[in-house]
Amino acid sequence: MGRDTAAAEAGLHDQTQLLQKRELLIVFGTMTAALFVAFLDQNGITVLLPSIARDLNAQSSITWAGTSALVANTIFQILYGRLSDLFGRKNILISALILLSLSDLVCGLSVNSTMLYIFRGLAGVAGGGITSLTMMIVSDIVTLQDRGKYQGILGAAVGLGNAVGPVLAASFDLVTWRGLFYLLAPLCMLTVIPSWRYLPTNMPKLNVRETLAKIDLLGLLTGTAAVILLLIPISQGGHDGYAWSSPEIVAMLCVGGVCFVAFLVVEWKFASLPMMPLAMFRSPSVSAMLAQSLLLGASYYSYIYFVPLYLQNVKRLSPIASAVMMLPLVVSQSITSTLAGLYISLYNRYGIVIWSGFFIWTLGSGLLIISDTQTNLGLFAFYLIIIGSGTGCTFQPTLVALQAQTPAIQRAVVTSNRNFLRSSGGAIGLAVSSAVLANTLKSALPADLADVANSSFAAPKLSHFSTEQQRLIVHGYALASRNVFIWCVPLTGICLVLCLFIRDRGLQRKEEIAQQSTQSSVETGEETQEKATSRVAQVHPVQERSTHVTDLDHDPCDEHHHGNDSDFGSITSTMPEKAG
């Protein structure tokens, strides 16, 4: 890290504010609800795409509903860390919540595909912010010892959002796809009220012009160009008439690669507050966990999207039944995420949790390979439980470990970069899985079934084919799905190997221990003073009454001063700036 970056980060305002139990429960409940709604929005729409395509006459372009949200989500994941450092977590989160609510409302009102794609993109912008900011805020308001527990519960909210989203969407598909968006819009807006009322903020008054000048605009420009020019061809390659060898795809990949190199140079040499500080990669532990984020994103989202496809095309389940069959994965993920967080908080260790998680995940991925057309659904659900248990022990524990390995002032930016890499991995994983599925189908099916191979994401109506053709189609999808599952195994296997580079130093960082000890001492002192005052009042009730009488003549400013004693912890954190 260069001197300019170190000086700029030193000038950032520390937004740590530990909350008392009542306020903590309200704020944490709100953050959990906001994250749950964000993942409902992110994963629910996949089930509705066929219905939306028919209604808006967008069969040839409907994949853009997912691509626009994915690209926007990924781009802004990396930006939210610095934006929240500069403008405050509370302000940015409330803006993201309002944006998601309005975007979902307009998506429900969409009259054409272009309108839908634009506002799905804006929903992606908002969803990326909600995902990162809820995790940042929870780390700001809880102690080091409790961070694992609360982050684990956030991981459970992610799993439940992934579970409920497709089931809820499939239910609305029986009536109208617009109903899902009409439900999500007010649900999201409901989280704005407690966020505005109870979310703490100790940000000083901002000079907007000076604050805007600190934004890494050159990094934003090159990074945005790189993400757009890389993710769009990765997501669209092989679909909608764009072959991987087409000039458009090749050109975007080449220019996107150049923009990505330019982005790295800007972050390394020019940005005073880089969105991706390359200095954080100097730590082998941090580098290993960020690499794991990329790989686990590729594996996890491949399962989330392609396991339902396997269940519909091979097991011939309905969309809602396939969504229900995903519950073993996401429910086990939610349970183990909570248990892993409790373990980390109790024993102050995360290494064994991450090791165990990737081992279990790799084991489950290997078992899923043996699934075929004859595999019992109960056994298949058992495999999904194993995979879900592994993901629950890795998703949020790796974030807790990353935050423990980095200074408090970099907590927001490392969280946003971790989520950015996870989203990028998801985009890459889906692209590779799509290519594997399509290519396997083309090689497994005869020429007279080429149309089935070209529309690999649509469940074919087997009643339109002969008995032999039906057998070939089901066998082809089973083989193609198996190849997708095979490609996921080395991803988690590499994550397991990368655990060798993670050094578990516990959750304690010296500077944060000192800060939290100071705040605890202040709070303890205040409680002691209040108790002493209470005892004196009980012993000398007459003096207390006379004091109340004489207080009528005292300066109102003194009353204001004493009334704010409970905020002393947050005041002391900003005293050096005021003194300066």
Beta strands, then each sheet from edge to edge (+ up, - down):
end
